[in-house]
Amino acid sequence: MSVRKGLAVFLAAYALPAHAFAASWVGARLWQEGFFWDALIHARDRAARQQADPQLIPVVKTIAGQVAQQVANMQQIHAYIKGQQDSLRYAFAQDNPQSSMTIIRNNFDTLAKGTQQIEHNLYYLTARERMAITQALPDPELTAASTQLIGQIQQLQLSLNAMYLDTQSLRQLIDTEPWAVDDFFRYGGDHLLKSVVSVQDSVFAVYNAAYELHVRSRQ
């Protein structure tokens, strides 16, 4: 991949719309991150490296904190998804639920966008992990930092599991009152569920990179 294409990918990540659930990416950085975003091929960086970047451990700790922020974001979205179940039951109890259903449908879109933002954030963190792997050397402090990172990712997976179960319950609730639900509303529920499921691949990606970093750090 050329430098121009690599920078285009980097800039595209920052061109995503701002969202209330997006984390701040300010923190420690590796020296390559500003210049070699096309140098994610491990062999080339490893051959050029004489010693680990001094910012490596601060970077890994920063990534762990950013994953923890994604856990908090996901738990917040999860709470709103559970709230939609109560709102839906209230709407079904009304003689004319149309206005309530419109609000709930708009909420589905907002929650889906928040979930997609978490997915984008996790892929960004995976890229940072891959860059850190190129600098990893056996070091007990790095092992501890990567262990902390893996622990945060495990919490992320547990939060995703819980959010999926409640989103699935919400989708099933939509089908209990077909008289009040049109195709457009049903699509909103399906889209939200699909957005939640799509996060799983990014969780796998960020975990696999963290595990490789952990293996390379062990003495």
C-alpha positions in Angstrom: 0.0 0.0 0.0 1.5 3.4 -0.9 2.0 6.2 1.6 -0.7 8.3 -0.2 -3.2 5.4 0.2 -2.2 4.8 3.8 -2.7 8.4 4.7 -6.0 8.4 2.9 -7.2 5.5 5.1 -6.0 7.4 8.1 -7.7 10.6 7.2 -10.9 8.7 6.3 -11.1 7.4 9.8 -11.0 11.0 11.1 -13.6 12.1 8.5 -16.3 10.0 10.1 -19.1 12.1 11.6 -18.6 13.2 15.2 -20.8 11.2 17.6 -21.7 11.5 21.2 -20.3 8.1 21.9 -16.9 8.6 20.2 -13.9 8.5 22.5 -11.1 11.0 22.6 -8.0 9.7 20.8 -5.6 12.1 22.5 -2.7 10.2 24.2 0.6 8.6 23.8 1.7 7.7 20.3 4.4 5.7 18.6 6.8 7.7 16.5 5.8 5.7 13.3 2.1 6.6 13.7 2.6 10.1 12.2 4.6 8.9 9.2 4.3 5.1 8.4 0.7 4.2 8.3 1.5 2.1 5.2 4.1 0.2 7.2 1.9 -2.3 8.9 3.8 -5.2 7.4 5.6 -6.6 10.4 8.7 -7.9 8.7 9.8 -4.6 7.1 9.4 -2.6 10.4 11.1 -5.4 12.4 14.1 -5.5 10.1 14.5 -1.7 10.5 14.1 -1.7 14.3 17.1 -1.7 16.6 15.1 -1.3 19.8 11.6 -0.9 21.0 10.0 2.6 20.9 10.2 4.2 24.4 6.5 5.2 24.0 5.4 1.6 23.5 4.2 0.9 27.0 2.4 4.3 27.4 0.7 3.6 24.0 -0.5 0.2 25.1 -1.8 1.6 28.4 -3.6 4.4 26.4 -5.2 1.8 24.1 -6.4 -0.1 27.2 -8.0 3.1 28.5 -9.6 3.7 25.1 -11.1 0.2 25.0 -12.5 0.8 28.5 -14.1 3.9 27.1 -15.8 1.7 24.4 -17.0 -0.6 27.2 -18.7 2.5 28.8 -20.1 3.6 25.5 -21.5 0.2 24.8 -23.1 -0.1 28.3 -24.7 3.3 27.7 -26.2 2.2 24.4 -27.3 -1.0 26.0 -29.2 0.9 28.7 -31.1 2.9 26.0 -31.9 -0.3 24.1 -33.5 -1.8 27.3 -35.4 1.5 27.6 -36.9 1.0 24.2 -38.6 -2.2 25.3 -40.5 -0.3 28.0 -41.3 2.5 25.5 -42.6 -0.1 23.0 -44.9 -1.8 25.6 -46.2 1.7 26.5 -46.9 2.4 22.8 -48.7 -0.9 22.3 -51.0 -0.1 25.2 -52.2 3.1 23.5 -55.2 3.3 21.2 -53.2 5.3 18.6 -49.5 4.5 19.1 -48.3 6.2 15.9 -46.6 9.2 17.4 -44.8 7.0 20.0 -43.8 4.5 17.3 -42.2 7.3 15.3 -40.1 8.4 18.2 -39.0 4.9 18.9 -38.1 4.3 15.3 -35.9 7.4 15.3 -34.3 6.1 18.5 -33.4 2.9 16.6 -31.5 4.9 14.0 -29.6 6.8 16.7 -28.6 3.7 18.6 -27.5 2.0 15.4 -25.2 4.9 14.6 -23.7 4.8 18.1 -23.1 1.1 17.7 -21.4 1.6 14.3 -19.2 4.3 15.8 -18.0 1.8 18.4 -17.2 -0.6 15.6 -15.1 2.0 13.8 -13.3 3.0 17.0 -12.3 -0.7 17.6 -10.9 -1.1 14.2 -8.9 2.1 14.7 -7.6 0.7 18.0 -6.7 -2.6 16.2 -4.5 -0.6 13.8 -2.7 1.0 16.7 -2.2 -2.4 18.3 -0.7 -3.8 15.0 1.7 -0.9 15.0 2.7 -1.6 18.6 3.3 -5.3 17.7 6.1 -4.2 15.3 8.0 -2.7 18.3 7.2 -5.4 20.9 10.1 -7.0 22.8 10.1 -9.4 25.8 9.4 -7.1 28.8 7.5 -7.8 32.0 6.0 -4.3 32.1 4.8 -4.6 28.6 3.4 -8.1 29.5 1.4 -6.5 32.4 0.1 -3.7 30.1 -1.0 -6.1 27.4 -2.7 -8.3 30.1 -4.6 -5.2 31.3 -5.6 -4.5 27.6 -6.9 -8.1 27.2 -8.9 -7.7 30.4 -10.6 -4.6 29.0 -11.4 -6.4 25.8 -13.0 -9.3 27.7 -15.2 -6.8 29.5 -16.1 -5.4 26.1 -17.1 -8.9 24.9 -19.3 -9.4 28.0 -21.0 -6.1 27.4 -21.6 -6.9 23.8 -23.1 -10.3 24.7 -25.6 -8.6 27.1 -26.5 -5.9 24.6 -27.1 -8.5 21.9 -29.5 -10.5 24.1 -31.6 -7.4 24.9 -31.6 -6.2 21.3 -32.8 -9.6 20.3 -35.5 -9.4 22.9 -36.5 -6.0 21.6 -36.7 -7.4 18.0 -39.0 -10.2 19.3 -41.2 -7.7 21.1 -41.7 -5.9 17.8 -43.3 -9.0 16.4 -45.8 -9.5 19.2 -48.1 -6.6 18.0 -48.1 -6.7 14.2 -51.1 -4.5 14.1 -49.1 -1.5 15.4 -45.9 -2.2 13.4 -45.3 -1.4 9.7 -42.5 -2.6 7.5 -40.5 0.6 8.0 -40.5 0.2 11.8 -39.7 -3.5 11.5 -36.7 -2.6 9.3 -35.5 -0.2 12.0 -35.4 -3.0 14.5 -33.6 -5.3 12.1 -31.1 -2.6 11.3 -30.3 -2.1 15.0 -29.9 -5.8 15.6 -27.6 -6.1 12.6 -25.5 -3.2 13.8 -25.0 -4.8 17.2 -24.0 -8.1 15.6 -21.5 -6.4 13.3 -19.5 -5.2 16.3 -18.4 -8.8 17.0 -15.9 -8.8 14.1 -14.2 -5.7 15.4 -14.0 -7.2 18.9 -12.4 -10.3 17.5 -9.9 -8.0 15.6 -8.9 -5.9 18.6 -8.6 -9.1 20.8 -6.4 -11.0 18.3 -4.0 -8.1 18.0 -3.9 -7.7 21.8 -3.1 -11.4 22.2 -0.3 -11.3 19.7 1.1 -8.3 21.4 0.9 -10.2 24.7 2.7 -13.2 23.3 5.5 -11.1 21.8 6.0 -9.4 25.2 6.5 -12.5 27.2 10.1 -13.4 28.2 
